Amino acid sequence: MITKDMTIGEVIRVKENAPEILMSFGMGCIGCPSAQAESIEDAAMVHGLNLETLMEALNK
């Protein structure tokens, strides 16, 4: 299960299609070094995304 406290790097390592999901939400910098250490919650806030909607997509 993916949690809001996991970093983008962790999510990408454990969920094969995470990059596609994140990019579909407008997160184009998922490969950037700083993004790798950013939590899903922080990334959602920075991008103005609904965290609950993002979490649902990542946990499907």
C-alpha positions in Angstrom: 0.0 0.0 0.0 1.2 3.5 -0.9 1.1 6.1 1.8 1.2 9.9 1.7 4.5 9.8 3.7 6.3 7.7 1.1 8.7 9.6 -1.2 8.2 9.7 -4.9 11.3 7.6 -5.3 9.9 4.9 -3.0 6.6 4.9 -4.8 8.3 4.5 -8.2 10.3 1.6 -6.9 7.3 -0.3 -5.5 4.6 0.5 -8.1 5.5 -0.3 -11.7 3.0 2.2 -13.3 3.6 5.0 -10.7 5.4 7.3 -13.2 2.5 7.2 -15.6 0.0 7.9 -12.8 2.0 10.8 -11.4 2.5 12.3 -14.9 -1.2 12.0 -15.5 -1.7 14.3 -12.5 0.8 16.8 -13.9 3.9 15.8 -12.0 6.4 16.0 -14.9 9.6 16.2 -12.7 9.3 12.8 -11.1 12.8 12.0 -12.3 14.4 15.1 -10.8 16.8 14.4 -7.9 14.8 16.7 -5.5 11.5 15.1 -6.4 12.9 11.6 -5.6 13.1 12.7 -1.9 9.8 14.6 -1.8 6.8 12.9 -0.1 3.6 12.2 -2.0 1.8 14.6 0.3 4.3 17.4 -0.3 4.3 16.8 -4.0 0.5 17.0 -4.1 0.5 20.2 -2.1 3.2 21.8 -4.4 1.2 20.9 -7.5 -2.2 21.9 -6.0 -3.6 18.4 -6.3 -6.2 16.7 -4.2 -4.2 14.2 -2.1 -7.1 11.8 -1.6 -7.7 11.5 -5.3 -4.0 11.0 -6.0 -3.7 8.3 -3.3 -6.7 6.5 -4.7 -5.1 6.4 -8.1 -1.8 5.2 -6.7 -3.4 2.4 -4.7 -5.6 0.9 -7.4 
